[in-house]
Amino acid sequence: MDFLIKNNITKGCKIVADIGTYETKLLTVKYAAKNVNLENAEAFDSSSLYYGDDFNFDELARRVRMYSKSGGRHDVCVTLPDGMVENRIVSFKNRKEAELDKLIRKEYMTFGRVSPLTHVVDYAFLGKHDESGDMVSYYLISAIRKNIAEDLVSAFENCGLKITTISCSTYNRYLLSELYFDDYEHLNRLVIDFGTNTVRVSAFSGGVMVYCRNIGMGFETFASDVIKGQRQAGSSEISDTLY
């Protein structure tokens, strides 16, 4: 909800879709009279729509329309799985804010497999803090393949839904545990998100995320290793026990 408000929400309804390789979660919200009201919350299994690094976006859009239980044309905010997004965190020391946009676009729009010719690249401010008298600012640069962005937007458009924001779960870093809620004393921490297929590790310094990495392992990897080591036991029983 905080993410929604900060990204220039306009009056009317908006659907927030957190697309996962195992499950997709939906929020339908309405903004009026300076209030954000939750109209509906749903979740559906999206594992059958995921093939390697590709999604069946046509069926995904159809299900989002169906499960959101909202008629008419709506704006949609989409969060993609980590595996579909390339991320990089960069830091700048004692730089004026007016300089950063030009600097990022000149030097950091190409990294790893990412190129502006093949990817849609954007960035977001993560925060800043003092380090031994120097003011250091941190930015998250994210990129998705152009064909993914085009297919995603087109599929939702065909269902009467307009995608206005595409983000990644690295940026939407929710800490819902009571352990971290309103915790301003322990600002240096390591957050590990143990997911179905991947593990996301985020390091915070002074309350600012300064490092993030996705590791290609998760619950499914762990379950497979346990099953291999316990061949005499039934795999379904092992999986049920782990869940």
Secondary structure by P-SEA (a helix, b strand, c coil): caaaaaaccccbbbbbbbccccbbbbbbbbbcccbbbbcccccccccccccccccaaaaaaaaaaaaaccccbbbbbbbbccccbbbbbbbbccccccccaaaaaccccccccccccccccccccccccccccbbbbbbbbbbccaaaaaaaaaaaaaaccccccccccccccccccccccccccccbbbbbbbcccbbbbbbbccccccbbbbccccaaaaaaaaaaacccccaaaaaaaac
